[in-house]
Amino acid sequence: MALQALYTMDLTGQWDGEAAERLYEKDLWPSSASHALAILTGVLERKDSIDKAIGGHADHWSVSRMNLIDRNILRIAVYELLFCDDIPPKVSINEAIELGKLFGTRETKRFLNGVLDRIAEDPRAKTNKR
């Protein structure tokens, strides 16, 4: 659900909480909606830091040139890697790869894994997160 909202915001260029609120109201599974909303809010609050981390670890790719799905899966995973100490890095990376399998292209899995591994292994990434 967070990925759908981020995709919509990225596609329209409207980075506000309106899409998040609409998503939350339409959700059929209230227990997961609050988690999706927390992720979405966290990504929106730290989008610049997250995009900077992605751009700094994606060899030969600017964030703006990335596929919309890949870019927004990365935003969610990088948010979790850098700002959610209660989520193990392997879990964030695995969840991102699973989303990539569902919604991405054939290259998505390898691309996500490469960028996220570099961020997870970079000790500077967590210290430069704010």
C-alpha positions, 0 to 999 in steps of 0.5 A: 500500500505504501508503494502504491501511494509513493508510486502515485505521488511520484507519477503526479509530482504531488508529494503531500499527505493527501494520497496517504489519507486516501489510501488509508481510508480505502484500505480493506485491512485496517491492521496493515494500513497503519503500518503502511501509513507509518512507512509512507509518512517516514519516507515523505518526511525524509525523502531528500535524505533517502534519495541522497543515499540511493543516489550515492550508492546506485552506480551510474544511476541518478534517482530521477532516471530510475524506473518508478517502481524500483525507485519507490521500492528503494525509498521504502527499503532505505527508509527502513535501513536508515531509520527503523532500528527495529527492522533487521537489514536483511528483512528490509532487503528481502521485502524489497526484493519480494516487491520487486519480483511482484511489480518490477522488471527482470532486472529489478531484483539484481538492481535493488539487491546491489543498491541496498547491499551497498547502503546496508554495508556502508557505515557512513550511510547510517551516520549521515542519515539526518 
